[in-house]
Amino acid sequence: MAAIWRDFVVAVITAFRRRDEQAVADDRRRAVERLAEETIRRERRATDPPE
C-alpha cells in the first residue's frame, strides 16, 4: 500500500515540476523572440536612409 502512495506522490511532484519547466521554457522562448525583434528593428534603423 505504501508503494502506491509513494508512486502517487512522485507522479504529482513530477507533474508540477514539468509544468514549471514548461513555463520556464516558454519564458525563454518569448525572451529570445523579443531580443530577435529588437535586434531586427535596431539593424533596420541603422541601415535605413535618413529622411
N, C-alpha and C positions, 0 to 999 in steps of 0.2 A: 504494500500500500504506500509506503514511504517513497518508493521509486516512482510511482505515478505522480505524486505531488511534486517531487523533485523535477521530473520531466516537465510538468506543467509550469512550474516557476521558471525554469530555464527557457521554455518557449515564450513566456510572457516577456521576460527580460530581453531576449533576442529580438522579439518583435519591436519593442520600444527602441532598442539600440539601432536596428536597421532603419527605423523611421527617422531617428536623429541623424544617422549617417546620410540618408537621402536628403534631408533638409540642408545639411552642410554642403553636399554636392550641388544642390540646386543654387545655394547662395554663391558658391564658387563660380558656377556656370554663368549666373547673372553678372557677377563682378567682371568676369572676363569679357562678356558681351559689352558691358558699359565701357570698359577700357578700350576695346576694339573700336567702338563707335566714336569715342572721344579722340582716339588716335587718328582715325579717318578724317574727322572734322578738322583737326589741327593741321593735318597734311594738306587738305583741300584749301584751307585758308592760306597756307604758306605758298601754295602753287597758283592760286587764283590771282589774275592780274588786278592791280588796284583800279578802282573806278574813278 
